[in-house]
Amino acid sequence: MKVLEEKQLVDILEFRSEDVLSRFSDIYKIEAAEIEDIFKETLKFLYISQIPGVFIPDDLLIIDEMWHNMILFTPQYHEFSKQYFNTDYFHHIPAAKKEKEDRKNKMRVDPQKAKEEYLQKLKFLLTVTYDYLGEETVEKWFRKYPEQYSKEQLKALRK
């Protein structure tokens, strides 16, 4: 498994974008301090996303929304990618059509095996999150966010 440097996280967490924060505030009825916190959590997620196998489960939809929002400011996102990840563009690659079809097929053929495979992926994500970001982040992402920012809650929070 790829090992990440803590200094990189410290540096990433210094990044700030008034444009990203403002646009997110324009879209959602969420307090400014909470938007700042979601932004910080998104930066933390991007940091661990360098590790192959890290993915965004539905429980982290609010982080996915903030990441999409960052990407929309393309020139700024390119600079961010260069500065913090040494790449022209830190990719956000959603599940491809074939991947989704394969997952549905696995669920149909052997639901128990498909569930076990997903739980293994989730266990890996939880382990990476805990190892690099700590218990507080695990609690926030996997207990607080699924309740506070579910698909239904995000629809209700849209302006």
Secondary structure as GFF3:
##gff-version 3
##sequence-region A 1 159
A	DSSP	alpha_helix	6	12	.	.	.	ID=ss1
A	DSSP	alpha_helix	18	27	.	.	.	ID=ss2
A	DSSP	alpha_helix	32	48	.	.	.	ID=ss3
A	DSSP	three_ten_helix	58	60	.	.	.	ID=ss4
A	DSSP	alpha_helix	61	72	.	.	.	ID=ss5
A	DSSP	alpha_helix	74	85	.	.	.	ID=ss6
A	DSSP	alpha_helix	97	109	.	.	.	ID=ss7
A	DSSP	alpha_helix	111	133	.	.	.	ID=ss8
A	DSSP	alpha_helix	135	139	.	.	.	ID=ss9
A	DSSP	pi_helix	140	144	.	.	.	ID=ss10
A	DSSP	alpha_helix	145	148	.	.	.	ID=ss11
A	DSSP	alpha_helix	151	157	.	.	.	ID=ss12
###
